[in-house]
């Protein structure tokens, strides 16, 4: 897949650090620095662990107790750890023993200022001598500043899209989804600009409707408490008993909740109390008409979330969520979403790109058959097949509603042979 810095914009969906060699991670930071304004990255949970250690080091190193500084103490224990790591010792266990041995000595004051590894939701967030720890130590100040500036979510109003590492809540799970305090359960208000928001709808001004959509999308980020919590945006997989969990085997995947809510959106019509199938509900951009009518319509327009994080779920494409983590680090694939503006001759209600899906199914069948028989192949044949599979594969998907004006394609490339670099 080609990339032109003059015409293309790239967004990384998080975990761009600690998923390769240390040199590779630092090279990515350099690439981001060199590509400012064309390449963006949202922060993933692994990136955030590096941020934490780097910020902590900047606080700890200048500290002075007696004639020693924090930097001196870190140099000492890092050297001691280097001597022990050859014995296949767990770093956190080693640190805990070192804390206990330090009791009553000058070292105790320093150890009290070093974070514990953590437990529960924060487990391994502060794992000392992890790859996150060393990256935080070795990066330059310029690289650190770039990392500090990485947001936990990007909102692209023109595409009615969010890019986030783990996920976004469509409503506050502490309240019913139809509670009037939920952002999608009421029309967005233009405070201080118009006395009557309804003037916008009656005018039929598409530009104004776009502004209202943007306001409502922003409200998802600002009015839902969980979406203001970086931990949620970088770790969430499911909702269980009204609580966010990073455990994908518990509760309901957040993507199901998001797609259900977006499927109820029928626009900013006046009367949403009726249950008959209105022309707006029947619109091709929205979900099954009878289903929406029976579940209750919402005064909103749908938006799409593109995310990573959930490698165990693989490529997870739903109508309003696109999960791109296809396990490259485990020898799977690296997958990207390519968005392009539709050409004027493309009908906005028809996805002219869907005709290639049969070809893609054939590609997948070929891949499966090859995998089952790979051990029986000769070395030269295996290498030839590997080269074929390393070519990018493209599959076109529906993206957004008819007003978005974008067509989407998934492009995947095999990472076979890259296992174990993380």
SETORTOR-277284 format. One line per 10 residues: number of its first residue (from 1); their letters; for each residue x, y, z of C-alpha. Coordinates in Angstrom, 3 decimals, padded with zeros to 6 digits. Layout:
BEGIN
NUM) A) X Y Z ~ ...
END
This chain:
BEGIN
1) XXXXXXXXXX) 000.000 000.000 000.000 ~ 001.524 003.301 -001.059 ~ 001.697 006.409 001.091 ~ 002.155 009.956 -000.142 ~ 003.016 012.547 002.536 ~ 001.786 015.251 000.156 ~ -001.759 013.924 -000.159 ~ -002.382 011.313 002.546 ~ -003.159 011.602 006.247 ~ -002.335 008.648 008.488
11) XXXXXXXXXX) -003.777 007.944 011.940 ~ -002.351 005.211 014.165 ~ -004.870 003.578 016.513 ~ -002.549 003.291 019.501 ~ 000.018 000.862 020.910 ~ 002.668 002.114 018.531 ~ 005.278 001.549 021.277 ~ 006.491 -001.610 023.036 ~ 005.228 -003.808 020.211 ~ 008.574 -004.155 018.474
21) XXXXXXXXXX) 012.243 -003.902 019.378 ~ 013.258 -000.885 021.508 ~ 015.000 000.544 018.459 ~ 011.842 000.056 016.417 ~ 009.688 001.849 018.978 ~ 012.023 004.838 019.113 ~ 012.138 004.907 015.305 ~ 008.339 005.217 015.241 ~ 008.564 008.251 017.516 ~ 011.122 009.779 015.156
31) XXXXXXXXXX) 008.806 009.108 012.211 ~ 005.926 010.821 014.010 ~ 008.134 013.821 014.780 ~ 009.225 014.083 011.154 ~ 005.635 013.693 009.914 ~ 003.855 016.242 012.090 ~ 000.676 017.443 010.418 ~ 000.381 014.361 008.221 ~ 000.672 011.433 010.633 ~ -001.218 011.336 013.920
41) XXXXXXXXXX) -001.400 008.750 016.687 ~ -003.846 008.162 019.508 ~ -002.428 006.807 022.735 ~ -002.782 003.115 023.557 ~ -002.493 001.438 026.931 ~ 001.098 000.385 026.235 ~ 002.025 003.883 025.097 ~ 000.489 005.257 028.284 ~ 002.655 003.003 030.434 ~ 005.689 004.568 028.782
51) XXXXXXXXXX) 004.224 008.035 029.421 ~ 003.779 007.189 033.101 ~ 007.331 005.971 033.572 ~ 008.796 008.917 031.689 ~ 006.820 011.478 033.710 ~ 007.789 009.694 036.915 ~ 011.481 009.687 035.983 ~ 011.386 013.413 035.265 ~ 010.065 013.918 038.795 ~ 012.277 011.329 040.498
61) XXXXXXXXXX) 015.719 011.877 038.959 ~ 016.314 015.444 040.262 ~ 015.280 014.526 043.829 ~ 018.069 014.774 046.372 ~ 018.347 012.946 049.681 ~ 021.639 013.519 051.404 ~ 024.393 013.572 048.821 ~ 022.551 011.272 046.386 ~ 020.045 012.081 043.658 ~ 017.221 009.997 042.281
71) XXXXXXXXXX) 019.209 009.528 039.085 ~ 022.090 008.099 041.131 ~ 019.781 005.617 042.837 ~ 018.248 004.450 039.560 ~ 021.707 003.926 038.085 ~ 022.577 001.775 041.106 ~ 019.528 -000.493 041.057 ~ 019.540 -000.781 037.257 ~ 023.099 -002.090 037.422 ~ 022.132 -004.530 040.173
81) XXXXXXXXXX) 019.190 -005.753 038.134 ~ 021.361 -006.274 035.058 ~ 023.471 -008.646 037.133 ~ 020.405 -010.608 038.259 ~ 018.362 -010.797 035.069 ~ 020.666 -013.480 033.647 ~ 019.216 -015.837 036.273 ~ 015.734 -015.513 034.748 ~ 014.415 -013.639 037.779 ~ 011.045 -011.857 037.626
91) XXXXXXXXXX) 011.686 -008.104 037.803 ~ 008.728 -007.285 040.050 ~ 009.615 -010.089 042.474 ~ 013.213 -008.876 042.534 ~ 012.050 -005.319 043.243 ~ 009.810 -006.483 046.093 ~ 012.696 -008.348 047.730 ~ 014.933 -005.310 047.273 ~ 012.319 -003.150 049.018 ~ 012.247 -005.494 051.992
101) XXXXXXXXXX) 016.031 -005.672 052.221 ~ 016.181 -001.868 052.155 ~ 014.103 -001.507 055.341 ~ 015.986 000.548 057.914 ~ 018.689 001.629 055.444 ~ 019.254 004.769 053.391 ~ 017.728 002.948 050.396 ~ 014.292 002.723 052.021 ~ 013.582 006.428 051.424 ~ 014.213 005.953 047.732
111) XXXXXXXXXX) 012.207 002.744 047.367 ~ 009.203 004.420 048.964 ~ 009.160 006.776 045.968 ~ 009.176 003.991 043.368 ~ 005.674 002.797 042.322 ~ 004.454 -000.731 043.005 ~ 003.454 -002.855 040.017 ~ -000.251 -002.556 040.832 ~ -003.173 -004.933 041.052 ~ -006.701 -005.202 039.705
121) XXXXXXXXXX) -007.362 -002.690 036.891 ~ -003.857 -001.225 037.361 ~ -002.059 -004.581 037.277 ~ 001.326 -004.283 035.543 ~ 000.793 -000.551 034.991 ~ 004.048 000.103 036.879 ~ 006.085 -003.014 036.172 ~ 009.666 -001.978 036.895 ~ 012.373 -002.859 034.360 ~ 009.705 -003.675 031.777
131) XXXXXXXXXX) 010.147 -002.626 028.157 ~ 008.007 000.413 028.989 ~ 010.451 001.396 031.740 ~ 013.493 001.189 029.463 ~ 011.805 003.055 026.614 ~ 010.928 005.846 029.037 ~ 014.548 006.020 030.097 ~ 016.113 005.911 026.655 ~ 013.906 008.286 024.649 ~ 015.027 011.838 023.979
141) XXXXXXXXXX) 013.223 014.848 025.377 ~ 011.837 015.613 021.915 ~ 010.468 012.086 021.650 ~ 008.957 012.362 025.127 ~ 007.223 015.635 024.275 ~ 005.725 014.054 021.166 ~ 004.455 011.154 023.255 ~ 003.018 013.483 025.904 ~ 001.049 015.284 023.194 ~ -000.650 012.128 021.899
151) XXXXXXXXXX) -004.418 012.276 022.590 ~ -006.515 009.432 023.956 ~ -009.107 009.941 021.194 ~ -009.362 011.804 017.896 ~ -012.661 013.165 016.621 ~ -012.936 013.760 012.865 ~ -016.184 015.721 012.364 ~ -015.958 015.754 008.570 ~ -016.046 011.940 008.563 ~ -018.308 011.633 011.630
161) XXXXXXXXXX) -015.681 009.309 013.003 ~ -013.708 008.702 016.179 ~ -010.319 006.999 016.332 ~ -009.484 005.506 019.711 ~ -007.336 002.657 020.947 ~ -009.870 000.593 022.923 ~ -013.343 002.079 022.598 ~ -015.917 004.761 023.412 ~ -019.115 004.504 025.421 ~ -022.302 005.426 023.491
171) XXXXXXXXXX) -024.082 006.254 026.764 ~ -023.428 006.454 030.484 ~ -023.950 002.848 031.669 ~ -025.131 004.101 035.075 ~ -028.357 005.328 033.452 ~ -030.815 003.890 030.918 ~ -029.733 004.538 027.311 ~ -032.889 006.591 026.712 ~ -032.420 008.818 029.770 ~ -032.780 012.438 028.633
181) XXXXXXXXXX) -029.319 013.187 030.040 ~ -027.712 010.831 027.536 ~ -026.162 012.773 024.604 ~ -027.977 010.725 021.958 ~ -031.346 010.910 023.718 ~ -031.947 014.612 023.078 ~ -031.378 017.071 020.282 ~ -028.121 019.004 020.559 ~ -028.544 022.557 021.768 ~ -026.847 025.576 020.230
191) XXXXXXXXXX) -026.460 027.650 023.355 ~ -025.794 031.347 022.964 ~ -026.206 031.241 019.191 ~ -029.883 030.623 018.481 ~ -032.916 031.058 020.693 ~ -034.645 028.224 018.955 ~ -032.594 025.293 017.726 ~ -035.580 024.164 015.691 ~ -034.939 027.044 013.273 ~ -032.051 025.031 011.932
201) XXXXXXXXXX) -034.188 022.006 011.091 ~ -036.977 023.941 009.433 ~ -034.463 025.771 007.299 ~ -033.233 022.469 005.866 ~ -029.681 023.761 005.956 ~ -027.336 020.785 005.511 ~ -024.381 022.804 006.765 ~ -026.247 023.612 009.971 ~ -027.224 019.962 010.436 ~ -023.566 019.068 010.075
211) XXXXXXXXXX) -022.756 021.517 012.858 ~ -025.396 019.939 015.068 ~ -023.998 016.490 014.379 ~ -020.593 017.745 015.428 ~ -022.024 019.157 018.650 ~ -023.681 015.859 019.478 ~ -020.533 013.888 018.721 ~ -018.523 016.179 020.972 ~ -021.125 015.663 023.692 ~ -020.399 011.935 023.587
221) XXXXXXXXXX) -016.857 012.762 024.693 ~ -017.671 015.469 027.216 ~ -021.018 014.475 028.761 ~ -020.339 010.781 029.399 ~ -018.110 010.410 032.425 ~ -016.384 007.251 031.226 ~ -015.333 008.907 027.977 ~ -013.455 011.532 029.992 ~ -011.398 008.776 031.635 ~ -008.265 007.897 029.615
231) XXXXXXXXXX) -008.182 004.434 031.198 ~ -011.572 003.648 029.633 ~ -010.554 004.881 026.195 ~ -007.314 002.891 026.278 ~ -008.412 -000.339 028.002 ~ -012.160 -000.988 027.665 ~ -013.400 -004.187 026.038 ~ -016.805 -004.798 027.600 ~ -019.475 -003.516 029.981 ~ -020.510 -005.726 032.911
241) XXXXXXXXXX) -023.196 -004.701 035.401 ~ -022.868 -001.065 034.365 ~ -019.085 -001.076 034.807 ~ -016.300 -000.909 032.238 ~ -014.016 -003.953 032.147 ~ -010.900 -004.757 030.158 ~ -011.855 -008.447 030.239 ~ -013.220 -009.407 026.849 ~ -014.791 -012.603 028.204 ~ -017.132 -010.795 030.587
251) XXXXXXXXXX) -020.212 -008.681 030.042 ~ -021.281 -007.196 026.728 ~ -018.713 -005.954 024.193 ~ -018.923 -002.164 023.987 ~ -019.181 -002.460 020.201 ~ -022.562 -004.182 020.540 ~ -023.857 -001.307 022.635 ~ -022.468 001.283 020.219 ~ -023.985 -000.358 017.152 ~ -027.329 -000.801 018.896
261) XXXXXXXXXX) -027.468 002.893 019.784 ~ -026.356 004.090 016.363 ~ -028.925 001.791 014.790 ~ -031.650 003.736 016.597 ~ -030.597 007.113 015.186 ~ -033.224 008.649 012.910 ~ -031.970 012.204 012.621 ~ -033.250 015.401 014.213 ~ -036.949 014.992 013.401 ~ -039.577 016.641 015.592
271) XXXXXXXXXX) -041.715 013.745 016.712 ~ -039.699 010.741 017.834 ~ -042.384 009.344 020.117 ~ -044.202 007.570 017.316 ~ -043.357 003.950 016.600 ~ -044.483 003.640 012.983 ~ -041.862 003.252 010.278 ~ -041.319 006.842 009.153 ~ -039.571 007.762 005.906 ~ -036.592 008.896 007.969
281) XXXXXXXXXX) -036.309 005.522 009.698 ~ -036.665 003.827 006.328 ~ -033.614 005.736 005.079 ~ -030.869 003.477 003.713 ~ -028.258 005.050 005.947 ~ -029.821 003.619 009.085 ~ -030.634 000.209 010.544 ~ -033.485 -002.141 009.765 ~ -036.649 -000.045 009.824 ~ -038.911 -002.372 011.812
291) XXXXXXXXXX) -036.173 -003.050 014.327 ~ -035.657 000.663 014.980 ~ -039.362 001.292 015.334 ~ -039.814 -001.509 017.858 ~ -036.795 -000.581 019.987 ~ -037.392 003.157 020.050 ~ -035.857 005.841 017.847 ~ -033.318 008.395 019.043 ~ -032.807 012.005 017.850 ~ -029.295 011.522 016.551
301) XXXXXXXXXX) -027.164 010.762 013.543 ~ -024.806 007.764 013.589 ~ -021.036 008.021 013.871 ~ -018.294 005.439 013.419 ~ -015.566 004.319 015.821 ~ -012.286 002.918 014.490 ~ -010.189 001.165 017.123 ~ -007.469 -001.407 017.842 ~ -006.644 -003.144 021.141 ~ -008.818 -006.274 020.800
311) XXXXXXXXXX) -006.498 -008.682 018.990 ~ -008.358 -011.659 020.478 ~ -011.449 -010.614 018.489 ~ -009.497 -010.201 015.271 ~ -010.827 -008.094 012.427 ~ -014.163 -006.980 013.867 ~ -016.153 -004.987 011.312 ~ -019.660 -003.959 012.260 ~ -021.855 -001.246 010.742 ~ -020.645 001.547 013.048
321) XXXXXXXXXX) -017.469 000.109 014.584 ~ -014.309 -001.138 012.895 ~ -011.787 -003.118 014.956 ~ -008.446 -003.295 013.168 ~ -006.194 -005.305 015.509 ~ -005.458 -008.483 013.574 ~ -002.568 -009.706 015.717 ~ 000.459 -008.683 013.687 ~ 002.776 -009.147 016.668 ~ 001.559 -012.747 016.959
331) XXXXXXXXXX) 002.220 -013.512 013.305 ~ -001.222 -012.487 012.061 ~ -001.830 -009.461 009.854 ~ -001.385 -005.713 009.953 ~ -004.646 -004.091 008.880 ~ -005.479 -000.519 007.980 ~ -008.628 001.321 006.959 ~ -008.295 003.474 003.842 ~ -010.884 006.218 003.368 ~ -011.355 008.142 000.135
341) XXXXXXXXXX) -013.839 010.753 -001.013 ~ -016.352 009.420 -003.474 ~ -016.030 010.624 -007.038 ~ -018.929 012.756 -008.347 ~ -020.239 009.936 -010.550 ~ -020.621 007.547 -007.586 ~ -024.184 007.398 -006.334 ~ -024.108 008.228 -002.617 ~ -026.681 005.555 -001.836 ~ -024.820 002.737 -003.576
351) XXXXXXXXXX) -021.504 001.297 -002.519 ~ -019.971 000.630 -005.899 ~ -017.006 -001.028 -004.242 ~ -018.884 -004.062 -002.887 ~ -018.405 -005.976 -006.149 ~ -014.923 -007.083 -005.067 ~ -016.078 -008.930 -001.940 ~ -016.392 -012.240 -003.788 ~ -012.772 -011.944 -004.870 ~ -011.743 -011.302 -001.284
361) XXXXXXXXXX) -013.649 -014.385 -000.103 ~ -011.717 -016.418 -002.641 ~ -008.486 -014.949 -001.286 ~ -009.431 -015.969 002.259 ~ -010.367 -019.501 001.128 ~ -007.043 -019.761 -000.657 ~ -005.260 -018.609 002.497 ~ -007.052 -021.205 004.665 ~ -006.316 -024.038 002.249 ~ -002.689 -022.981 002.078
371) XXXXXXXXXX) -002.397 -022.888 005.868 ~ -003.755 -026.421 006.259 ~ -001.306 -027.872 003.780 ~ 001.762 -025.696 004.375 ~ 003.672 -028.369 006.283 ~ 003.426 -030.701 003.301 ~ 004.970 -028.247 000.861 ~ 008.566 -028.112 -000.237 ~ 010.774 -025.291 000.988 ~ 010.782 -023.427 -002.331
381) XXXXXXXXXX) 007.016 -023.692 -002.717 ~ 006.552 -022.470 000.852 ~ 008.698 -019.413 000.208 ~ 006.757 -018.646 -002.958 ~ 003.442 -018.849 -001.100 ~ 004.848 -016.652 001.670 ~ 005.706 -013.986 -000.891 ~ 002.187 -014.148 -002.318 ~ 000.618 -013.789 001.118 ~ 002.851 -010.842 001.960
391) XXXXXXXXXX) 001.132 -008.779 -000.728 ~ -001.450 -006.328 000.641 ~ -005.034 -007.576 000.359 ~ -007.918 -005.158 -000.021 ~ -011.568 -005.545 000.921 ~ -014.127 -002.777 000.481 ~ -016.645 -002.046 003.231 ~ -019.507 000.328 003.883 ~ -018.409 003.346 005.862 ~ -020.557 006.026 007.452
401) XXXXXXXXXX) -023.943 007.162 006.221 ~ -024.838 008.624 002.842 ~ -023.921 012.130 003.976 ~ -020.350 011.206 004.878 ~ -019.304 010.932 001.240 ~ -016.544 008.418 001.946 ~ -015.824 004.939 000.726 ~ -013.772 002.573 002.848 ~ -011.427 -000.298 002.187 ~ -009.574 -002.610 004.538
411) XXXXXXXXXX) -006.006 -003.348 003.530 ~ -004.148 -006.205 005.234 ~ -000.626 -007.502 004.931 ~ 000.776 -010.662 006.465 ~ 003.112 -010.311 009.447 ~ 004.275 -013.911 009.200 ~ 007.894 -014.064 010.276 ~ 007.554 -011.009 012.541 ~ 006.428 -012.965 015.631 ~ 008.260 -012.382 018.874
421) XX) 009.617 -008.936 018.086 ~ 007.568 -007.398 020.893
END
